[in-house]
Amino acid sequence: MKNKINTDYKVGDLIYDANIYDGLNTFLSDLYFYKKWLPKNKNAKILELCCGTGRLTLPIARDGYNICGVDYTSSMLEQAKVKASDAGLEINFIEADVRRLDLQEKFDLIFIPFNSIHHLYKNEDLFKALEGVKKHLKKGGLFLLDCFNPSIRYIVESEKEQKVIAEYATSDGREVLIKQTMRYESATQINRIKWHYFINGEFHSTQNMDMRLFFPQELDSYLEWEGFNIVHKFGSFKEDAFNDNSDKQIYVLALLGESI
Ligand SMILES: C[S@@+](CC[C@H](N)C(=O)[O-])C[C@H]1O[C@@H](n2cnc3c(N)ncnc32)[C@H](O)[C@@H]1O
């Protein structure tokens, strides 16, 4: 039977409008976690997949690391490059799709931060990205990623009403208000989130922010099937053990057969 399930990738342009993104995402609580797991040797090669505007890439480069950032949204990468050049940092930003990664080099640590794997809608998208990680990871290297722990309670509550989730000003002078609605599709495991943008007090547009959810046991299995050893699974960036109340799934992974 032909599969009629729609797993199209849908993220609206405004979601990854670089100034709107940077105005919203100013927190750095995940940075300290990622920094802690970097190799001590500053000559180590680090690869950030789905680096966006360089929120994490820049501070890691500022610490003296050799880091390369990959993303496929050119406007996000442009902003990352401008910020790096303003800060006097040399960072290799590469425009590429993480499902088709071929950088012809290997890295000591690879990470996919800030829920980015939720944009890998089909299993094959995730598997291709994981194959890419394996191909680019040095023997003895580490692979880190974080994503949400799906909360059925949160989804049920959020489906009931529209909620204001952010109100802020961008560096280019826009007053932004975002209201959120969502509808979870249980056949695809995609949470069809909509962000309704009001700019300078007027409704601007509704933008899709679809997120494929990964349930804990399935994600553990996918990672293991793809050849990764789960060294740690945390439930918060403070490294609490993953449990029933965890908002996040945060993995420290090595290649199978290797431990740290
Ligand atoms: C939530 S943002 C994270 C950005 C940045 N890492 C941060 O922590 O702020 C997700 C990023 O993933 C990128 N992205 C999504 N799917 C991708 C893919 N298949 N290949 C490359 N980049 C992708 C988007 O362009 C976006 O910049």
The ligand as an SDF file (V2000), in Angstrom:
LIG
                    3D

 27 29  0  0  0  0  0  0  0  0999 V2000
   16.9960   25.2210   16.3100 C   0  0  0  0  0  0  0  0  0  0  0  0
   18.1280   25.8220   15.1180 S   0  0  0  0  0  0  0  0  0  0  0  0
   19.6580   25.5840   15.9970 C   0  0  0  0  0  0  0  0  0  0  0  0
   20.7130   26.5880   15.6090 C   0  0  0  0  0  0  0  0  0  0  0  0
   21.9560   26.6140   16.4970 C   0  0  0  0  0  0  0  0  0  0  0  0
   22.6140   25.3310   16.5660 N   0  0  0  0  0  0  0  0  0  0  0  0
   21.6270   27.0670   17.9030 C   0  0  0  0  0  0  0  0  0  0  0  0
   21.8770   26.3020   18.8150 O   0  0  0  0  0  0  0  0  0  0  0  0
   21.1420   28.1830   18.0690 O   0  0  0  0  0  0  0  0  0  0  0  0
   18.0890   24.5380   13.9250 C   0  0  0  0  0  0  0  0  0  0  0  0
   18.9650   24.7750   12.7110 C   0  0  0  0  0  0  0  0  0  0  0  0
   18.9960   23.5570   11.9820 O   0  0  0  0  0  0  0  0  0  0  0  0
   19.1100   23.8500   10.6100 C   0  0  0  0  0  0  0  0  0  0  0  0
   18.7260   22.6400    9.8730 N   0  0  0  0  0  0  0  0  0  0  0  0
   17.5480   21.9610    9.9490 C   0  0  0  0  0  0  0  0  0  0  0  0
   17.5780   20.8860    9.1540 N   0  0  0  0  0  0  0  0  0  0  0  0
   18.8180   20.8640    8.5640 C   0  0  0  0  0  0  0  0  0  0  0  0
   19.4480   19.9970    7.6400 C   0  0  0  0  0  0  0  0  0  0  0  0
   18.8120   18.9160    7.1400 N   0  0  0  0  0  0  0  0  0  0  0  0
   20.7160   20.2800    7.2600 N   0  0  0  0  0  0  0  0  0  0  0  0
   21.3510   21.3740    7.7510 C   0  0  0  0  0  0  0  0  0  0  0  0
   20.7980   22.2340    8.6220 N   0  0  0  0  0  0  0  0  0  0  0  0
   19.5440   21.9820    9.0340 C   0  0  0  0  0  0  0  0  0  0  0  0
   18.2070   25.0500   10.4220 C   0  0  0  0  0  0  0  0  0  0  0  0
   18.5650   25.7560    9.2580 O   0  0  0  0  0  0  0  0  0  0  0  0
   18.4840   25.8270   11.7260 C   0  0  0  0  0  0  0  0  0  0  0  0
   19.4820   26.7990   11.5360 O   0  0  0  0  0  0  0  0  0  0  0  0
  1  2  1  0
  2  3  1  0
  2 10  1  0
  3  4  1  0
  4  5  1  0
  5  6  1  0
  5  7  1  0
  7  8  2  0
  7  9  1  0
 10 11  1  0
 11 12  1  0
 11 26  1  0
 12 13  1  0
 13 14  1  0
 13 24  1  0
 14 15  1  0
 14 23  1  0
 15 16  2  0
 16 17  1  0
 17 18  1  0
 17 23  2  0
 18 19  1  0
 18 20  2  0
 20 21  1  0
 21 22  2  0
 22 23  1  0
 24 25  1  0
 24 26  1  0
 26 27  1  0
M  CHG  2   2   1   9  -1
M  END
$$$$
